[in-house]
Amino acid sequence: MPDKAVSVDRTVTLSLVFAVIIQTTGALLWAGSAEARIEALEAQHNFHPPVSERLARIEEQMIMTRQSLVRIETRIETRSKDSEP
């Protein structure tokens, strides 16, 4: 049996080139749309203040409200004790 040399055909068909171009175009379009989504999310995140800061402000307001309520109750109690016979 004669030894046959293995040969590889190194020609590139037009369909292979077309497939690579289509895949590259698809990847670039996908990357562009992903970038647009990321930018939209970043803009939305920058528009809203972080929840932890808002929560800290609300907690501080509740503390101040509670202190005011205690002062009001104390004044009412002292006035009612003074008016009792």
Jmol script that loads the backbone (N, CA, C; Angstrom):
load data "model"
ATOM      1  N   MET A   1       0.849  -1.159   0.000  1.00  0.00           N
ATOM      2  CA  MET A   1       0.000   0.000   0.000  1.00  0.00           C
ATOM      3  C   MET A   1       0.895   1.223   0.000  1.00  0.00           C
ATOM      4  N   PRO A   2       0.730   2.029  -0.963  1.00  0.00           N
ATOM      5  CA  PRO A   2       1.597   3.210  -1.029  1.00  0.00           C
ATOM      6  C   PRO A   2       1.185   4.241   0.018  1.00  0.00           C
ATOM      7  N   ASP A   3       2.190   4.904   0.562  1.00  0.00           N
ATOM      8  CA  ASP A   3       1.922   5.961   1.557  1.00  0.00           C
ATOM      9  C   ASP A   3       1.412   7.204   0.848  1.00  0.00           C
ATOM     10  N   LYS A   4       0.256   7.621   1.284  1.00  0.00           N
ATOM     11  CA  LYS A   4      -0.315   8.845   0.723  1.00  0.00           C
ATOM     12  C   LYS A   4      -0.056   9.964   1.711  1.00  0.00           C
ATOM     13  N   ALA A   5       0.418  11.034   1.245  1.00  0.00           N
ATOM     14  CA  ALA A   5       0.663  12.200   2.099  1.00  0.00           C
ATOM     15  C   ALA A   5      -0.676  12.853   2.418  1.00  0.00           C
ATOM     16  N   VAL A   6      -0.818  13.188   3.672  1.00  0.00           N
ATOM     17  CA  VAL A   6      -2.044  13.850   4.096  1.00  0.00           C
ATOM     18  C   VAL A   6      -1.925  15.313   3.717  1.00  0.00           C
ATOM     19  N   SER A   7      -2.886  15.798   3.003  1.00  0.00           N
ATOM     20  CA  SER A   7      -2.836  17.197   2.601  1.00  0.00           C
ATOM     21  C   SER A   7      -4.072  17.908   3.142  1.00  0.00           C
ATOM     22  N   VAL A   8      -3.867  19.144   3.503  1.00  0.00           N
ATOM     23  CA  VAL A   8      -4.945  19.971   4.019  1.00  0.00           C
ATOM     24  C   VAL A   8      -5.202  21.061   2.996  1.00  0.00           C
ATOM     25  N   ASP A   9      -6.444  21.200   2.639  1.00  0.00           N
ATOM     26  CA  ASP A   9      -6.813  22.230   1.691  1.00  0.00           C
ATOM     27  C   ASP A   9      -6.874  23.556   2.441  1.00  0.00           C
ATOM     28  N   ARG A  10      -6.065  24.504   2.101  1.00  0.00           N
ATOM     29  CA  ARG A  10      -5.957  25.771   2.814  1.00  0.00           C
ATOM     30  C   ARG A  10      -6.770  26.887   2.167  1.00  0.00           C
ATOM     31  N   THR A  11      -7.673  26.560   1.363  1.00  0.00           N
ATOM     32  CA  THR A  11      -8.499  27.593   0.750  1.00  0.00           C
ATOM     33  C   THR A  11      -9.649  27.936   1.690  1.00  0.00           C
ATOM     34  N   VAL A  12      -9.976  29.179   1.693  1.00  0.00           N
ATOM     35  CA  VAL A  12     -11.065  29.667   2.520  1.00  0.00           C
ATOM     36  C   VAL A  12     -12.225  29.994   1.603  1.00  0.00           C
ATOM     37  N   THR A  13     -13.335  29.394   1.920  1.00  0.00           N
ATOM     38  CA  THR A  13     -14.485  29.624   1.058  1.00  0.00           C
ATOM     39  C   THR A  13     -15.152  30.950   1.409  1.00  0.00           C
ATOM     40  N   LEU A  14     -15.931  31.439   0.478  1.00  0.00           N
ATOM     41  CA  LEU A  14     -16.631  32.694   0.670  1.00  0.00           C
ATOM     42  C   LEU A  14     -17.659  32.579   1.786  1.00  0.00           C
ATOM     43  N   SER A  15     -18.269  31.415   1.932  1.00  0.00           N
ATOM     44  CA  SER A  15     -19.274  31.238   2.990  1.00  0.00           C
ATOM     45  C   SER A  15     -18.631  31.302   4.376  1.00  0.00           C
ATOM     46  N   LEU A  16     -17.414  30.814   4.534  1.00  0.00           N
ATOM     47  CA  LEU A  16     -16.712  30.893   5.810  1.00  0.00           C
ATOM     48  C   LEU A  16     -16.388  32.344   6.149  1.00  0.00           C
ATOM     49  N   VAL A  17     -15.949  33.109   5.197  1.00  0.00           N
ATOM     50  CA  VAL A  17     -15.666  34.527   5.421  1.00  0.00           C
ATOM     51  C   VAL A  17     -16.957  35.263   5.784  1.00  0.00           C
ATOM     52  N   PHE A  18     -18.017  34.965   5.086  1.00  0.00           N
ATOM     53  CA  PHE A  18     -19.301  35.588   5.352  1.00  0.00           C
ATOM     54  C   PHE A  18     -19.791  35.237   6.761  1.00  0.00           C
ATOM     55  N   ALA A  19     -19.621  34.000   7.189  1.00  0.00           N
ATOM     56  CA  ALA A  19     -20.040  33.567   8.526  1.00  0.00           C
ATOM     57  C   ALA A  19     -19.250  34.303   9.617  1.00  0.00           C
ATOM     58  N   VAL A  20     -17.966  34.462   9.415  1.00  0.00           N
ATOM     59  CA  VAL A  20     -17.145  35.179  10.398  1.00  0.00           C
ATOM     60  C   VAL A  20     -17.558  36.645  10.472  1.00  0.00           C
ATOM     61  N   ILE A  21     -17.850  37.251   9.356  1.00  0.00           N
ATOM     62  CA  ILE A  21     -18.287  38.650   9.338  1.00  0.00           C
ATOM     63  C   ILE A  21     -19.621  38.798  10.056  1.00  0.00           C
ATOM     64  N   ILE A  22     -20.542  37.885   9.810  1.00  0.00           N
ATOM     65  CA  ILE A  22     -21.858  37.933  10.461  1.00  0.00           C
ATOM     66  C   ILE A  22     -21.706  37.755  11.972  1.00  0.00           C
ATOM     67  N   GLN A  23     -20.883  36.810  12.417  1.00  0.00           N
ATOM     68  CA  GLN A  23     -20.676  36.586  13.850  1.00  0.00           C
ATOM     69  C   GLN A  23     -20.023  37.806  14.509  1.00  0.00           C
ATOM     70  N   THR A  24     -19.059  38.396  13.857  1.00  0.00           N
ATOM     71  CA  THR A  24     -18.401  39.580  14.401  1.00  0.00           C
ATOM     72  C   THR A  24     -19.384  40.738  14.508  1.00  0.00           C
ATOM     73  N   THR A  25     -20.195  40.916  13.496  1.00  0.00           N
ATOM     74  CA  THR A  25     -21.212  41.972  13.530  1.00  0.00           C
ATOM     75  C   THR A  25     -22.198  41.742  14.662  1.00  0.00           C
ATOM     76  N   GLY A  26     -22.627  40.519  14.839  1.00  0.00           N
ATOM     77  CA  GLY A  26     -23.543  40.187  15.930  1.00  0.00           C
ATOM     78  C   GLY A  26     -22.923  40.452  17.291  1.00  0.00           C
ATOM     79  N   ALA A  27     -21.659  40.105  17.454  1.00  0.00           N
ATOM     80  CA  ALA A  27     -20.971  40.342  18.726  1.00  0.00           C
ATOM     81  C   ALA A  27     -20.842  41.835  19.009  1.00  0.00           C
ATOM     82  N   LEU A  28     -20.550  42.611  17.989  1.00  0.00           N
ATOM     83  CA  LEU A  28     -20.422  44.065  18.187  1.00  0.00           C
ATOM     84  C   LEU A  28     -21.775  44.691  18.525  1.00  0.00           C
ATOM     85  N   LEU A  29     -22.839  44.237  17.862  1.00  0.00           N
ATOM     86  CA  LEU A  29     -24.174  44.748  18.186  1.00  0.00           C
ATOM     87  C   LEU A  29     -24.572  44.377  19.610  1.00  0.00           C
ATOM     88  N   TRP A  30     -24.278  43.158  20.020  1.00  0.00           N
ATOM     89  CA  TRP A  30     -24.584  42.719  21.385  1.00  0.00           C
ATOM     90  C   TRP A  30     -23.819  43.558  22.402  1.00  0.00           C
ATOM     91  N   ALA A  31     -22.532  43.798  22.149  1.00  0.00           N
ATOM     92  CA  ALA A  31     -21.726  44.598  23.067  1.00  0.00           C
ATOM     93  C   ALA A  31     -22.248  46.028  23.146  1.00  0.00           C
ATOM     94  N   GLY A  32     -22.674  46.573  22.024  1.00  0.00           N
ATOM     95  CA  GLY A  32     -23.226  47.934  22.023  1.00  0.00           C
ATOM     96  C   GLY A  32     -24.518  48.030  22.811  1.00  0.00           C
ATOM     97  N   SER A  33     -25.386  47.042  22.665  1.00  0.00           N
ATOM     98  CA  SER A  33     -26.645  47.080  23.425  1.00  0.00           C
ATOM     99  C   SER A  33     -26.388  46.843  24.906  1.00  0.00           C
ATOM    100  N   ALA A  34     -25.420  46.014  25.238  1.00  0.00           N
ATOM    101  CA  ALA A  34     -25.067  45.801  26.647  1.00  0.00           C
ATOM    102  C   ALA A  34     -24.537  47.100  27.250  1.00  0.00           C
ATOM    103  N   GLU A  35     -23.735  47.827  26.505  1.00  0.00           N
ATOM    104  CA  GLU A  35     -23.200  49.107  26.990  1.00  0.00           C
ATOM    105  C   GLU A  35     -24.328  50.097  27.234  1.00  0.00           C
ATOM    106  N   ALA A  36     -25.304  50.121  26.337  1.00  0.00           N
ATOM    107  CA  ALA A  36     -26.442  51.033  26.504  1.00  0.00           C
ATOM    108  C   ALA A  36     -27.242  50.678  27.751  1.00  0.00           C
ATOM    109  N   ARG A  37     -27.451  49.388  28.000  1.00  0.00           N
ATOM    110  CA  ARG A  37     -28.175  48.970  29.210  1.00  0.00           C
ATOM    111  C   ARG A  37     -27.402  49.342  30.467  1.00  0.00           C
ATOM    112  N   ILE A  38     -26.105  49.154  30.449  1.00  0.00           N
ATOM    113  CA  ILE A  38     -25.276  49.500  31.612  1.00  0.00           C
ATOM    114  C   ILE A  38     -25.328  51.002  31.874  1.00  0.00           C
ATOM    115  N   GLU A  39     -25.246  51.805  30.833  1.00  0.00           N
ATOM    116  CA  GLU A  39     -25.319  53.259  31.008  1.00  0.00           C
ATOM    117  C   GLU A  39     -26.669  53.683  31.575  1.00  0.00           C
ATOM    118  N   ALA A  40     -27.746  53.047  31.114  1.00  0.00           N
ATOM    119  CA  ALA A  40     -29.077  53.377  31.630  1.00  0.00           C
ATOM    120  C   ALA A  40     -29.187  53.021  33.109  1.00  0.00           C
ATOM    121  N   LEU A  41     -28.649  51.880  33.492  1.00  0.00           N
ATOM    122  CA  LEU A  41     -28.684  51.485  34.902  1.00  0.00           C
ATOM    123  C   LEU A  41     -27.829  52.411  35.766  1.00  0.00           C
ATOM    124  N   GLU A  42     -26.676  52.821  35.265  1.00  0.00           N
ATOM    125  CA  GLU A  42     -25.832  53.747  36.020  1.00  0.00           C
ATOM    126  C   GLU A  42     -26.520  55.098  36.188  1.00  0.00           C
ATOM    127  N   ALA A  43     -27.187  55.573  35.155  1.00  0.00           N
ATOM    128  CA  ALA A  43     -27.896  56.849  35.254  1.00  0.00           C
ATOM    129  C   ALA A  43     -29.035  56.752  36.252  1.00  0.00           C
ATOM    130  N   GLN A  44     -29.743  55.639  36.246  1.00  0.00           N
ATOM    131  CA  GLN A  44     -30.833  55.437  37.203  1.00  0.00           C
ATOM    132  C   GLN A  44     -30.291  55.351  38.619  1.00  0.00           C
ATOM    133  N   HIS A  45     -29.164  54.687  38.788  1.00  0.00           N
ATOM    134  CA  HIS A  45     -28.551  54.563  40.117  1.00  0.00           C
ATOM    135  C   HIS A  45     -28.067  55.919  40.624  1.00  0.00           C
ATOM    136  N   ASN A  46     -27.506  56.724  39.758  1.00  0.00           N
ATOM    137  CA  ASN A  46     -27.015  58.043  40.169  1.00  0.00           C
ATOM    138  C   ASN A  46     -28.163  59.006  40.458  1.00  0.00           C
ATOM    139  N   PHE A  47     -29.316  58.779  39.840  1.00  0.00           N
ATOM    140  CA  PHE A  47     -30.462  59.653  40.042  1.00  0.00           C
ATOM    141  C   PHE A  47     -31.072  59.463  41.428  1.00  0.00           C
ATOM    142  N   HIS A  48     -31.116  58.216  41.902  1.00  0.00           N
ATOM    143  CA  HIS A  48     -31.698  57.920  43.205  1.00  0.00           C
ATOM    144  C   HIS A  48     -30.611  57.872  44.266  1.00  0.00           C
ATOM    145  N   PRO A  49     -30.807  58.602  45.387  1.00  0.00           N
ATOM    146  CA  PRO A  49     -29.804  58.516  46.447  1.00  0.00           C
ATOM    147  C   PRO A  49     -29.823  57.120  47.057  1.00  0.00           C
ATOM    148  N   PRO A  50     -28.706  56.712  47.590  1.00  0.00           N
ATOM    149  CA  PRO A  50     -28.646  55.371  48.183  1.00  0.00           C
ATOM    150  C   PRO A  50     -29.667  55.210  49.311  1.00  0.00           C
ATOM    151  N   VAL A  51     -30.206  54.033  49.415  1.00  0.00           N
ATOM    152  CA  VAL A  51     -31.255  53.748  50.385  1.00  0.00           C
ATOM    153  C   VAL A  51     -30.728  53.883  51.811  1.00  0.00           C
ATOM    154  N   SER A  52     -29.494  53.516  52.046  1.00  0.00           N
ATOM    155  CA  SER A  52     -28.949  53.581  53.402  1.00  0.00           C
ATOM    156  C   SER A  52     -28.909  55.017  53.923  1.00  0.00           C
ATOM    157  N   GLU A  53     -28.585  55.965  53.052  1.00  0.00           N
ATOM    158  CA  GLU A  53     -28.570  57.371  53.473  1.00  0.00           C
ATOM    159  C   GLU A  53     -29.988  57.861  53.774  1.00  0.00           C
ATOM    160  N   ARG A  54     -30.934  57.479  52.960  1.00  0.00           N
ATOM    161  CA  ARG A  54     -32.320  57.878  53.197  1.00  0.00           C
ATOM    162  C   ARG A  54     -32.828  57.275  54.502  1.00  0.00           C
ATOM    163  N   LEU A  55     -32.484  56.024  54.749  1.00  0.00           N
ATOM    164  CA  LEU A  55     -32.909  55.358  55.973  1.00  0.00           C
ATOM    165  C   LEU A  55     -32.301  56.030  57.201  1.00  0.00           C
ATOM    166  N   ALA A  56     -31.052  56.435  57.126  1.00  0.00           N
ATOM    167  CA  ALA A  56     -30.411  57.122  58.247  1.00  0.00           C
ATOM    168  C   ALA A  56     -31.107  58.450  58.535  1.00  0.00           C
ATOM    169  N   ARG A  57     -31.496  59.178  57.488  1.00  0.00           N
ATOM    170  CA  ARG A  57     -32.210  60.435  57.686  1.00  0.00           C
ATOM    171  C   ARG A  57     -33.574  60.208  58.330  1.00  0.00           C
ATOM    172  N   ILE A  58     -34.270  59.193  57.889  1.00  0.00           N
ATOM    173  CA  ILE A  58     -35.584  58.895  58.464  1.00  0.00           C
ATOM    174  C   ILE A  58     -35.446  58.485  59.920  1.00  0.00           C
ATOM    175  N   GLU A  59     -34.439  57.694  60.245  1.00  0.00           N
ATOM    176  CA  GLU A  59     -34.218  57.303  61.641  1.00  0.00           C
ATOM    177  C   GLU A  59     -33.943  58.522  62.511  1.00  0.00           C
ATOM    178  N   GLU A  60     -33.151  59.434  62.016  1.00  0.00           N
ATOM    179  CA  GLU A  60     -32.841  60.645  62.778  1.00  0.00           C
ATOM    180  C   GLU A  60     -34.102  61.487  62.980  1.00  0.00           C
ATOM    181  N   GLN A  61     -34.926  61.583  61.959  1.00  0.00           N
ATOM    182  CA  GLN A  61     -36.180  62.323  62.088  1.00  0.00           C
ATOM    183  C   GLN A  61     -37.103  61.655  63.099  1.00  0.00           C
ATOM    184  N   MET A  62     -37.124  60.344  63.132  1.00  0.00           N
ATOM    185  CA  MET A  62     -37.956  59.631  64.112  1.00  0.00           C
ATOM    186  C   MET A  62     -37.457  59.871  65.531  1.00  0.00           C
ATOM    187  N   ILE A  63     -36.166  59.923  65.720  1.00  0.00           N
ATOM    188  CA  ILE A  63     -35.609  60.208  67.051  1.00  0.00           C
ATOM    189  C   ILE A  63     -36.018  61.603  67.498  1.00  0.00           C
ATOM    190  N   MET A  64     -35.889  62.563  66.596  1.00  0.00           N
ATOM    191  CA  MET A  64     -36.274  63.942  66.930  1.00  0.00           C
ATOM    192  C   MET A  64     -37.773  64.030  67.226  1.00  0.00           C
ATOM    193  N   THR A  65     -38.598  63.336  66.463  1.00  0.00           N
ATOM    194  CA  THR A  65     -40.046  63.341  66.685  1.00  0.00           C
ATOM    195  C   THR A  65     -40.374  62.721  68.038  1.00  0.00           C
ATOM    196  N   ARG A  66     -39.713  61.626  68.367  1.00  0.00           N
ATOM    197  CA  ARG A  66     -39.946  60.979  69.652  1.00  0.00           C
ATOM    198  C   ARG A  66     -39.554  61.896  70.808  1.00  0.00           C
ATOM    199  N   GLN A  67     -38.441  62.609  70.667  1.00  0.00           N
ATOM    200  CA  GLN A  67     -38.017  63.550  71.709  1.00  0.00           C
ATOM    201  C   GLN A  67     -39.038  64.677  71.868  1.00  0.00           C
ATOM    202  N   SER A  68     -39.549  65.176  70.756  1.00  0.00           N
ATOM    203  CA  SER A  68     -40.568  66.224  70.822  1.00  0.00           C
ATOM    204  C   SER A  68     -41.830  65.706  71.501  1.00  0.00           C
ATOM    205  N   LEU A  69     -42.216  64.502  71.202  1.00  0.00           N
ATOM    206  CA  LEU A  69     -43.397  63.911  71.812  1.00  0.00           C
ATOM    207  C   LEU A  69     -43.218  63.758  73.322  1.00  0.00           C
ATOM    208  N   VAL A  70     -42.051  63.358  73.760  1.00  0.00           N
ATOM    209  CA  VAL A  70     -41.781  63.226  75.196  1.00  0.00           C
ATOM    210  C   VAL A  70     -41.873  64.593  75.867  1.00  0.00           C
ATOM    211  N   ARG A  71     -41.327  65.623  75.247  1.00  0.00           N
ATOM    212  CA  ARG A  71     -41.412  66.977  75.827  1.00  0.00           C
ATOM    213  C   ARG A  71     -42.865  67.435  75.929  1.00  0.00           C
ATOM    214  N   ILE A  72     -43.663  67.184  74.878  1.00  0.00           N
ATOM    215  CA  ILE A  72     -45.070  67.586  74.893  1.00  0.00           C
ATOM    216  C   ILE A  72     -45.828  66.836  75.995  1.00  0.00           C
ATOM    217  N   GLU A  73     -45.600  65.541  76.095  1.00  0.00           N
ATOM    218  CA  GLU A  73     -46.277  64.761  77.133  1.00  0.00           C
ATOM    219  C   GLU A  73     -45.890  65.237  78.528  1.00  0.00           C
ATOM    220  N   THR A  74     -44.624  65.582  78.708  1.00  0.00           N
ATOM    221  CA  THR A  74     -44.161  66.067  80.008  1.00  0.00           C
ATOM    222  C   THR A  74     -44.850  67.384  80.354  1.00  0.00           C
ATOM    223  N   ARG A  75     -44.946  68.280  79.415  1.00  0.00           N
ATOM    224  CA  ARG A  75     -45.615  69.565  79.662  1.00  0.00           C
ATOM    225  C   ARG A  75     -47.093  69.357  80.003  1.00  0.00           C
ATOM    226  N   ILE A  76     -47.750  68.458  79.266  1.00  0.00           N
ATOM    227  CA  ILE A  76     -49.173  68.193  79.536  1.00  0.00           C
ATOM    228  C   ILE A  76     -49.335  67.616  80.940  1.00  0.00           C
ATOM    229  N   GLU A  77     -48.474  66.716  81.323  1.00  0.00           N
ATOM    230  CA  GLU A  77     -48.560  66.100  82.651  1.00  0.00           C
ATOM    231  C   GLU A  77     -48.329  67.129  83.750  1.00  0.00           C
ATOM    232  N   THR A  78     -47.361  68.014  83.571  1.00  0.00           N
ATOM    233  CA  THR A  78     -47.097  69.015  84.616  1.00  0.00           C
ATOM    234  C   THR A  78     -48.237  70.019  84.707  1.00  0.00           C
ATOM    235  N   ARG A  79     -48.836  70.373  83.604  1.00  0.00           N
ATOM    236  CA  ARG A  79     -49.974  71.299  83.628  1.00  0.00           C
ATOM    237  C   ARG A  79     -51.207  70.650  84.260  1.00  0.00           C
ATOM    238  N   SER A  80     -51.408  69.379  83.975  1.00  0.00           N
ATOM    239  CA  SER A  80     -52.565  68.719  84.565  1.00  0.00           C
ATOM    240  C   SER A  80     -52.374  68.522  86.067  1.00  0.00           C
ATOM    241  N   LYS A  81     -51.150  68.317  86.517  1.00  0.00           N
ATOM    242  CA  LYS A  81     -50.900  68.180  87.961  1.00  0.00           C
ATOM    243  C   LYS A  81     -51.062  69.526  88.667  1.00  0.00           C
ATOM    244  N   ASP A  82     -50.675  70.588  87.998  1.00  0.00           N
ATOM    245  CA  ASP A  82     -50.817  71.930  88.601  1.00  0.00           C
ATOM    246  C   ASP A  82     -52.273  72.346  88.692  1.00  0.00           C
ATOM    247  N   SER A  83     -53.109  71.903  87.780  1.00  0.00           N
ATOM    248  CA  SER A  83     -54.520  72.317  87.790  1.00  0.00           C
ATOM    249  C   SER A  83     -55.377  71.445  88.707  1.00  0.00           C
ATOM    250  N   GLU A  84     -54.878  70.324  89.194  1.00  0.00           N
ATOM    251  CA  GLU A  84     -55.644  69.471  90.108  1.00  0.00           C
ATOM    252  C   GLU A  84     -55.704  70.138  91.479  1.00  0.00           C
ATOM    253  N   PRO A  85     -56.865  70.026  92.168  1.00  0.00           N
ATOM    254  CA  PRO A  85     -56.991  70.649  93.497  1.00  0.00           C
ATOM    255  C   PRO A  85     -56.325  69.870  94.593  1.00  0.00           C
TER     256      PRO A  85
END
end "model"
wireframe off; spacefill off
backbone 0.3
color backbone group
